[in-house]
Amino acid sequence: MEVKKRMHNQKVYFYNDEELVSEQLLCLEILYDFNHTRPSEIKNREEILKKLFAEIGNNCYIEPPLRANWGKHTHLGDNVYANFNLTLVDDTHIYIGDHVMFGPNVTISTAAHPIDPEFRKKPVQFNIPVRIGNNVWIGSNAVVLPGVIIGDNTVIGAGSIVTKDIPANVVAVGNPCRVLRTINPHDKEFYYKDYQYEGIEL
């Protein structure tokens, strides 16, 4: 199908294609089941997520409610944790590494629409993949936009709007999100401002 090729090749396409709409409905049905599980139904949630995602590693935990456009275009590594209201606009692929944490209300979007107003009158969009490395922490209410790559071990501050690639081993914050500093030996001694690690060892 030509429209599916365009979806995954960063081309503009019409998103009101009937086959696409019917496929997305399947995702919404699976999400409904997941979001209406009881807190004690951990195993059931795990099985539902296996049906939803392209890949999901070991020991992943996603707190309902979860939102996704497709589900089957999202790839999760091992030990991924997501707090409430993770939104995956996965009209093309989202790749999430191992040991990644998401605060509440994080949005990861691969999809966007043209700036030109005449094109936006039509149901037109384009998609660019997002890649999140290993051991990344994305804070509450952050938004990751199409095409962004976030490097290993990086922290994205709460409320950040990530419009461009962020390298590995940094703390990045703001709108637009910018590198604040590198992760350094000070972070081994202090976990927050002047709060020092006491009584705990790695």
Backbone bond lengths (Angstrom), bond angles and torsions (degrees), N, CA, C in turn:
res aa  C-N    CA-C-N  psi(-1)  N-CA   C-N-CA  omega(-1)  CA-C   N-CA-C  phi
1 M - - - 1.458 - - 1.527 109.14 -
2 E 1.302 117.28 125.25 1.455 122.32 -175.99 1.521 112.10 -59.39
3 V 1.321 118.14 -40.65 1.455 120.20 -177.11 1.525 111.40 -63.72
4 K 1.326 118.36 -34.58 1.467 120.92 178.70 1.522 111.32 -68.60
5 K 1.328 117.09 -36.76 1.465 119.60 175.33 1.514 110.28 -62.18
6 R 1.319 116.23 -42.63 1.458 120.40 -179.19 1.532 111.40 -66.39
7 M 1.328 116.58 -35.19 1.468 121.07 178.11 1.519 111.98 -54.97
8 H 1.343 115.75 -40.50 1.461 120.79 -171.74 1.529 113.03 -104.94
9 N 1.308 117.01 11.74 1.471 120.81 179.40 1.525 112.66 -125.60
10 Q 1.334 115.38 25.22 1.466 122.16 173.99 1.527 112.96 59.90
11 K 1.339 116.01 28.68 1.460 122.14 178.03 1.527 110.25 -100.88
12 V 1.309 116.14 153.65 1.467 120.78 174.14 1.533 108.90 -73.87
13 Y 1.342 116.12 139.90 1.469 120.28 179.05 1.522 109.38 -150.09
14 F 1.339 115.12 163.83 1.455 121.59 176.24 1.530 108.50 -86.73
15 Y 1.314 116.46 122.52 1.464 119.79 -173.80 1.524 113.34 -93.17
16 N 1.343 117.83 7.91 1.475 119.60 177.42 1.526 112.17 -95.57
17 D 1.336 117.06 15.19 1.458 121.39 176.72 1.533 109.56 -56.97
18 E 1.329 117.24 132.12 1.467 121.63 -173.13 1.526 112.45 -61.57
19 E 1.319 116.69 -38.21 1.463 119.21 -179.73 1.528 110.96 -66.86
20 L 1.324 116.35 -39.67 1.468 119.70 176.79 1.529 110.92 -62.05
21 V 1.300 116.24 -43.91 1.464 120.83 -178.93 1.523 111.00 -61.25
22 S 1.331 116.61 -42.05 1.472 119.54 -179.13 1.531 111.23 -69.31
23 E 1.341 117.26 -35.35 1.473 120.19 177.11 1.523 110.92 -66.62
24 Q 1.316 116.58 -41.22 1.455 119.62 179.16 1.522 111.54 -64.19
25 L 1.305 117.06 -31.33 1.462 120.46 177.72 1.530 110.98 -60.97
26 L 1.323 117.55 -35.94 1.465 121.06 176.86 1.523 110.69 -61.35
27 C 1.333 116.46 -42.32 1.459 120.91 177.04 1.521 110.46 -60.07
28 L 1.325 116.44 -45.03 1.465 120.29 -178.58 1.522 112.01 -63.44
29 E 1.333 116.62 -34.40 1.466 120.14 177.42 1.532 110.80 -65.53
30 I 1.340 116.34 -43.26 1.471 120.00 179.08 1.524 110.05 -65.17
31 L 1.330 116.79 -42.56 1.466 120.26 178.10 1.525 111.91 -61.15
32 Y 1.314 116.25 -38.50 1.472 119.65 178.07 1.528 109.99 -58.40
33 D 1.341 115.80 -45.76 1.465 119.59 179.68 1.531 110.88 -61.73
34 F 1.331 116.61 -44.75 1.465 120.32 -179.11 1.527 111.19 -62.70
35 N 1.319 116.20 -47.67 1.465 120.69 -174.40 1.522 113.52 -71.86
36 H 1.330 117.63 -11.07 1.461 120.81 178.21 1.532 112.72 -109.32
37 T 1.333 116.53 17.12 1.467 119.26 173.25 1.522 109.58 -77.21
38 R 1.319 114.83 155.52 1.460 120.56 175.12 1.531 108.95 -81.63
39 P 1.341 118.15 155.62 1.465 120.79 -178.69 1.525 114.18 -56.16
40 S 1.326 117.17 -29.69 1.470 120.74 -178.64 1.530 113.51 -79.61
41 E 1.333 118.15 -7.96 1.467 121.26 -173.35 1.534 111.41 -90.27
42 I 1.304 115.74 55.92 1.469 120.75 -175.62 1.527 111.31 -62.72
43 K 1.319 117.31 -47.10 1.469 120.70 -178.48 1.523 111.22 -62.90
44 N 1.304 116.32 -41.15 1.463 120.58 178.21 1.520 110.23 -61.73
45 R 1.322 117.40 -43.50 1.459 120.75 177.51 1.526 111.23 -59.20
46 E 1.320 116.59 -43.52 1.472 120.48 179.54 1.517 111.39 -59.70
47 E 1.324 116.80 -43.31 1.465 120.43 -179.76 1.528 111.41 -66.39
48 I 1.311 117.14 -38.67 1.471 120.28 178.84 1.524 110.23 -64.99
49 L 1.330 117.63 -42.03 1.467 120.77 -179.38 1.533 111.36 -65.38
50 K 1.321 117.27 -32.05 1.472 120.17 175.49 1.522 110.96 -63.56
51 K 1.328 116.84 -33.69 1.468 121.00 176.92 1.524 111.41 -73.84
52 L 1.329 115.73 -31.67 1.460 120.50 -173.26 1.522 112.80 -79.15
53 F 1.343 117.46 -49.31 1.465 121.37 -169.40 1.524 112.54 -89.47
54 A 1.332 115.11 155.88 1.469 120.73 173.69 1.519 110.19 -62.83
55 E 1.339 115.44 -42.98 1.468 122.22 177.69 1.518 107.89 -147.47
56 I 1.321 115.91 144.10 1.464 120.67 171.41 1.514 107.56 -145.49
57 G 1.346 115.30 126.46 1.457 120.61 -176.41 1.523 112.24 -80.18
58 N 1.320 114.75 -166.32 1.462 121.92 -178.88 1.529 110.86 -80.31
59 N 1.320 114.67 149.59 1.458 121.99 170.71 1.529 112.76 58.66
60 C 1.320 116.89 43.81 1.467 121.99 175.13 1.525 109.64 -98.22
61 Y 1.325 115.69 141.79 1.460 119.87 179.38 1.522 108.66 -136.42
62 I 1.316 116.09 122.95 1.459 122.31 177.67 1.519 108.12 -122.24
63 E 1.313 114.95 122.97 1.457 121.21 -178.85 1.525 109.67 -82.15
64 P 1.333 118.79 124.35 1.466 118.96 173.78 1.529 110.59 -65.01
65 P 1.332 118.37 154.23 1.464 125.52 -0.43 1.525 112.40 -81.72
66 L 1.313 114.38 147.51 1.461 124.65 175.15 1.515 107.89 -115.29
67 R 1.326 116.83 139.96 1.473 121.82 175.70 1.520 108.33 -120.46
68 A 1.327 117.33 141.62 1.461 121.79 175.31 1.518 108.99 -154.19
69 N 1.318 116.01 147.26 1.461 120.18 175.20 1.520 111.80 -79.50
70 W 1.329 116.32 -37.52 1.462 120.60 -177.04 1.520 112.79 -131.61
71 G 1.317 118.55 -37.93 1.455 120.81 -176.23 1.510 112.11 77.72
72 K 1.326 116.50 -53.27 1.464 120.60 -174.67 1.524 113.51 -71.95
73 H 1.321 118.02 -2.27 1.463 121.30 175.11 1.525 112.12 -102.74
74 T 1.338 117.29 7.46 1.469 121.57 -178.94 1.521 109.89 -108.48
75 H 1.342 115.24 134.42 1.468 123.60 -176.29 1.525 108.56 -121.22
76 L 1.337 117.78 119.25 1.458 122.56 -179.11 1.517 110.00 -113.01
77 G 1.338 115.89 137.63 1.455 121.29 172.88 1.520 111.29 -81.25
78 D 1.339 116.19 -156.84 1.458 121.75 179.19 1.528 110.66 -85.11
79 N 1.328 115.40 153.15 1.467 122.14 171.21 1.529 113.24 56.55
80 V 1.316 115.83 46.23 1.469 121.33 175.06 1.525 108.27 -93.70
81 Y 1.338 115.61 132.11 1.465 120.76 177.11 1.522 109.06 -122.34
82 A 1.319 116.95 131.29 1.461 121.95 176.56 1.520 109.44 -129.72
83 N 1.318 116.16 126.34 1.455 122.11 176.02 1.529 109.40 -78.14
84 F 1.332 117.09 -174.12 1.460 122.51 -173.76 1.530 113.03 -54.31
85 N 1.328 114.89 144.83 1.476 122.66 167.23 1.526 114.60 66.89
86 L 1.322 117.49 36.79 1.466 119.08 168.94 1.528 107.38 -67.79
87 T 1.344 115.91 129.70 1.462 121.75 178.49 1.519 109.14 -117.52
88 L 1.324 116.08 121.86 1.464 123.44 -178.20 1.528 108.74 -112.95
89 V 1.308 116.14 102.23 1.466 120.38 175.89 1.531 105.71 -88.74
90 D 1.324 114.36 74.71 1.470 121.45 -169.02 1.527 111.46 -98.69
91 D 1.327 116.18 58.03 1.464 119.41 177.03 1.525 111.35 -71.82
92 T 1.331 117.18 -18.87 1.451 122.66 159.96 1.527 106.28 -132.46
93 H 1.317 118.24 -167.49 1.461 120.91 -164.17 1.528 114.04 -77.18
94 I 1.336 114.13 138.41 1.462 124.01 169.70 1.527 106.46 -115.79
95 Y 1.328 115.94 125.26 1.466 121.74 179.91 1.529 108.49 -112.56
96 I 1.333 116.77 121.20 1.462 123.42 -177.34 1.524 107.43 -120.91
97 G 1.343 116.24 126.78 1.460 121.05 -175.38 1.519 113.61 -78.37
98 D 1.338 115.51 -163.03 1.465 122.91 179.59 1.535 110.62 -83.91
99 H 1.331 116.14 151.24 1.468 122.96 174.20 1.524 112.34 56.60
100 V 1.323 116.30 42.91 1.463 121.76 178.75 1.528 108.79 -99.66
101 M 1.357 116.02 138.71 1.460 121.51 178.87 1.528 109.57 -121.79
102 F 1.331 115.55 137.19 1.458 122.56 175.38 1.520 109.19 -119.12
103 G 1.332 116.94 128.07 1.453 120.48 172.07 1.516 110.53 -73.24
104 P 1.337 117.23 179.09 1.472 119.98 179.14 1.523 112.21 -62.98
105 N 1.316 115.35 147.27 1.472 123.15 169.83 1.526 114.21 64.46
106 V 1.314 117.20 33.60 1.463 120.71 175.20 1.529 109.35 -83.88
107 T 1.335 115.58 139.37 1.464 121.44 175.29 1.521 109.40 -119.88
108 I 1.337 115.95 130.93 1.459 122.06 172.83 1.521 106.57 -118.38
109 S 1.320 116.65 118.73 1.467 120.41 -173.71 1.521 111.20 -121.96
110 T 1.319 115.55 124.09 1.468 120.51 171.63 1.523 111.57 -95.01
111 A 1.316 117.47 -13.61 1.468 122.00 -170.55 1.520 111.70 -103.70
112 A 1.331 115.37 147.53 1.465 121.53 175.34 1.522 108.56 -153.09
113 H 1.318 115.35 174.44 1.459 122.20 -177.35 1.521 109.40 -127.48
114 P 1.331 117.86 153.60 1.459 120.25 -179.50 1.529 111.94 -60.18
115 I 1.327 115.23 150.49 1.463 120.87 175.62 1.528 111.03 -72.63
116 D 1.333 116.78 -35.69 1.467 121.09 -176.73 1.528 110.55 -59.16
117 P 1.338 118.76 125.10 1.469 120.69 -174.46 1.520 114.35 -65.64
118 E 1.345 117.46 -29.69 1.481 119.12 179.53 1.520 110.55 -67.44
119 F 1.347 116.53 -40.42 1.468 118.98 176.99 1.523 110.87 -66.11
120 R 1.332 117.31 -36.75 1.455 119.83 -177.42 1.523 113.19 -71.47
121 K 1.337 117.66 -14.39 1.471 119.07 173.17 1.517 111.28 -67.73
122 K 1.326 115.68 -24.34 1.467 120.80 178.88 1.530 108.13 -95.57
123 P 1.329 118.82 158.23 1.460 120.13 179.52 1.540 111.33 -78.14
124 V 1.333 115.35 73.81 1.464 122.16 -173.02 1.524 109.85 -116.31
125 Q 1.330 116.22 140.17 1.455 120.77 174.11 1.524 110.02 -152.09
126 F 1.350 115.43 173.26 1.462 122.70 172.73 1.524 107.30 -141.96
127 N 1.333 116.13 159.98 1.464 121.47 -175.99 1.522 110.50 -134.22
128 I 1.344 116.24 140.88 1.465 122.02 176.13 1.531 107.60 -132.96
129 P 1.335 118.99 130.00 1.468 121.25 -175.45 1.535 112.95 -60.49
130 V 1.333 115.44 153.46 1.461 123.62 174.33 1.526 108.09 -118.05
131 R 1.348 115.75 139.64 1.469 120.94 179.66 1.524 109.13 -128.70
132 I 1.319 115.94 126.12 1.459 122.74 178.36 1.520 107.54 -118.57
133 G 1.333 116.62 124.26 1.463 121.39 -174.09 1.519 113.61 -73.81
134 N 1.321 115.53 -168.60 1.455 122.60 -179.24 1.532 110.87 -79.61
135 N 1.338 115.83 147.10 1.459 122.61 171.25 1.529 112.34 59.97
136 V 1.315 116.39 38.21 1.468 122.63 178.33 1.522 108.82 -96.90
137 W 1.339 115.91 142.71 1.463 122.11 174.49 1.522 107.39 -119.48
138 I 1.330 116.17 121.33 1.462 121.96 178.32 1.524 108.08 -112.46
139 G 1.335 116.16 118.31 1.452 121.95 -172.12 1.522 113.60 -75.40
140 S 1.320 114.81 170.30 1.466 123.13 -175.57 1.523 112.34 -54.35
141 N 1.323 115.41 139.64 1.467 123.50 173.62 1.529 113.95 64.31
142 A 1.314 117.70 17.41 1.466 120.36 174.72 1.526 109.23 -77.00
143 V 1.346 115.03 152.10 1.460 122.18 177.49 1.524 107.85 -127.25
144 V 1.325 115.94 127.38 1.468 122.13 177.91 1.521 107.26 -110.09
145 L 1.328 116.38 121.47 1.461 121.74 -171.93 1.532 112.43 -94.07
146 P 1.339 117.87 168.00 1.465 121.86 -174.27 1.527 113.62 -54.40
147 G 1.333 115.04 139.07 1.449 122.20 173.71 1.505 115.64 84.00
148 V 1.323 118.81 -2.35 1.464 122.11 -175.49 1.525 110.80 -75.02
149 I 1.338 115.24 141.92 1.466 123.48 171.24 1.523 107.30 -119.97
150 I 1.329 116.85 127.98 1.470 122.15 177.44 1.519 107.80 -113.92
151 G 1.340 116.51 125.38 1.455 121.63 -175.38 1.518 114.29 -75.31
152 D 1.324 116.23 166.18 1.458 123.46 -177.93 1.531 111.66 -57.34
153 N 1.328 115.38 145.43 1.472 124.96 171.60 1.522 114.87 69.64
154 T 1.304 118.71 3.13 1.459 122.02 -174.69 1.520 111.75 -80.15
155 V 1.333 115.24 149.50 1.461 123.40 175.83 1.523 108.25 -112.49
156 I 1.321 116.36 127.86 1.463 122.51 175.10 1.527 107.36 -106.00
157 G 1.334 116.80 120.08 1.448 121.39 -175.06 1.521 113.61 -66.48
158 A 1.324 115.80 155.22 1.464 121.87 179.99 1.523 110.42 -57.49
159 G 1.326 114.99 139.20 1.459 121.28 177.04 1.510 115.68 78.06
160 S 1.311 118.20 4.16 1.468 121.25 -177.95 1.519 111.21 -72.86
161 I 1.335 115.07 148.25 1.465 122.33 172.62 1.522 106.28 -113.19
162 V 1.336 115.93 107.83 1.464 120.67 -172.33 1.525 108.33 -93.20
163 T 1.328 115.89 105.81 1.463 121.75 -175.56 1.522 112.61 -102.96
164 K 1.345 117.17 -17.99 1.467 121.79 -177.25 1.521 109.20 -136.18
165 D 1.338 115.48 165.81 1.461 120.59 179.43 1.527 111.17 -57.82
166 I 1.344 115.37 144.03 1.460 122.54 176.71 1.529 106.78 -120.54
167 P 1.349 118.33 129.66 1.464 119.97 -176.39 1.517 113.13 -72.23
168 A 1.312 116.03 176.22 1.459 122.44 178.01 1.528 110.84 -74.29
169 N 1.340 115.40 155.52 1.467 123.06 168.13 1.521 114.49 62.82
170 V 1.346 116.51 38.71 1.461 120.05 177.98 1.526 109.74 -133.68
171 V 1.344 114.10 163.82 1.458 122.24 166.55 1.523 106.10 -105.18
172 A 1.335 116.83 125.83 1.464 121.63 -177.27 1.522 108.65 -129.17
173 V 1.332 116.11 137.58 1.468 120.40 -175.44 1.520 109.87 -144.51
174 G 1.336 115.56 163.54 1.451 120.69 166.05 1.510 115.13 106.95
175 N 1.328 114.05 179.45 1.460 123.69 178.41 1.524 108.77 -133.73
176 P 1.354 117.17 104.14 1.467 126.56 -2.91 1.524 111.39 -72.13
177 C 1.320 116.26 155.19 1.460 122.73 -176.24 1.529 110.42 -66.44
178 R 1.340 115.46 129.33 1.467 122.03 179.20 1.523 109.21 -131.73
179 V 1.324 115.84 154.96 1.463 120.57 177.41 1.523 109.10 -66.85
180 L 1.322 116.71 125.13 1.461 122.96 176.59 1.520 110.85 -88.65
181 R 1.341 115.85 -45.19 1.462 120.36 -179.23 1.520 109.03 -167.43
182 T 1.315 115.81 169.67 1.456 120.12 173.46 1.531 109.44 -85.14
183 I 1.305 116.20 157.30 1.458 121.60 170.20 1.525 106.64 -77.32
184 N 1.349 118.15 130.45 1.473 120.82 -168.92 1.521 110.94 -140.61
185 P 1.357 118.26 178.87 1.468 120.88 -177.54 1.526 114.39 -57.88
186 H 1.319 118.10 -27.25 1.465 121.05 176.89 1.525 110.95 -56.38
187 D 1.342 116.17 -34.31 1.463 120.63 -178.40 1.520 112.79 -70.68
188 K 1.335 117.19 -16.01 1.461 120.55 174.77 1.526 110.87 -74.64
189 E 1.344 116.71 -26.41 1.463 121.96 -175.86 1.524 112.80 -98.56
190 F 1.343 116.99 -33.92 1.452 121.51 -176.68 1.525 109.53 -121.04
191 Y 1.336 116.89 130.16 1.460 120.00 -177.81 1.520 113.00 -94.58
192 Y 1.355 117.53 -19.04 1.467 120.97 178.42 1.521 108.35 -163.93
193 K 1.333 116.73 119.45 1.466 121.97 -178.53 1.521 109.26 48.89
194 D 1.358 118.21 -119.77 1.474 119.47 -179.35 1.532 112.28 -101.89
195 Y 1.338 116.76 21.24 1.461 121.00 176.84 1.524 109.06 -83.79
196 Q 1.339 115.47 116.91 1.452 120.74 -174.38 1.524 111.35 -96.61
197 Y 1.351 116.10 144.11 1.461 120.22 175.40 1.524 108.98 -62.37
198 E 1.319 117.31 130.20 1.453 122.48 175.99 1.520 108.75 -141.19
199 G 1.313 116.09 134.90 1.453 120.91 174.14 1.504 114.69 70.34
200 I 1.334 117.12 19.01 1.473 120.11 179.55 1.515 107.72 -145.28
201 E 1.316 115.65 139.37 1.469 121.07 179.81 1.517 109.21 -132.49
202 L 1.324 116.16 150.95 1.470 120.66 176.00 1.511 110.08 -72.40
